[in-house]
Amino acid sequence: MFIDEVEIIVKGGNGGNGVVSFYPMKKGPDGGDGGSGGNVFAIVDQQIPNLNKYAEKKSYKADNGKPGGSYRKTGISGSDLTLKFPLGTVLTDLSTGSSVELMDENKVLLSKGGDGGRGNNAFKTSTHQVPREWEPGFEGQEKQYKVIMRLIADYGLIGLPNAGKSSLLNVLTAANVKTASYPFTTLEPNLGAFNGKIIGDIPGLIEGASQGKGLGVKFLKHIEKVSLIFHCIASDSADVEADYNIVNSELERFNSALLEKEQIILLTKKDLSVKVELDQKINVLKKFNKQILPISIYDSESLDNLKSILR
């Protein structure tokens, strides 16, 4: 299962209590302050492929600070907790609506630990020489975050089910994605690398996907950052114009900005069509997009044409 959206609760550690203590001989106060609670941070780990672990455990807390000690010793601070997420993850604080996107290896503070309470030494004044007051440690911040992962890819492959996207990804990148001659073989996004560029294969869309039909459109968020979309249309389709319009309509309903991205039509499985039929379908699609590349995973020349674009 591929989890790319979760909600988690994070809590900074509580501060340690201040203490009441007196020097054995002088009798003056020497109670130290409590240690600070640990903070909770987020950081990128490019080895993590999804948010599955956060679907299993949804609550995280840093360590509490330790109580202060005698001789004005401050308690030991609680250890920080660092949560690791995939590159491109967006965390939104549900109480404020503010968001942060993890795009590098810098730590991001999610919740702050509480301050330590003051020991009785902090309450000594010229007129209050033997204080017995102390403070408990302060609570760490507790926050709830919506966490959304977006794959970081340079190119995106989209299309109806069985348009040949996964087969193409396998040939280009050796991604080893499952393929078969039935719809929805691909149930989750897949990535592959070609010449240092990342290609994302998005599960097939059908008409009504934006209303939840098929696999829906939730995976389309993974192509919001790509620089180029490859729209795969099977050349053996009975109606390539309808195929083109269905997919682009679903893109528009999900996020109209996706239609502003450069799009190249890959007329896949060209080995299944005779040249006359293929030329007719190319002419139909040219009404919408002049950038059309007939391609077959069994035709090295057409693959080389595609590879020249990917470079």
Beta strands, then each sheet from edge to edge (+ up, - down):
strand 1: 5-11
strand 2: 40-44
strand 3: 59-61
strand 4: 81-85
strand 5: 90-93
strand 6: 99-101
strand 7: 108-111
strand 8: 142-148
strand 9: 155-159
strand 10: 190-194
strand 11: 197-201
strand 12: 228-234
strand 13: 262-268
strand 14: 292-294
sheet 1: 3+ 1+ 8- 5+ 6-
sheet 2: 4+ 2+ 7-
sheet 3: 10+ 11- 9- 12- 13- 14-
end
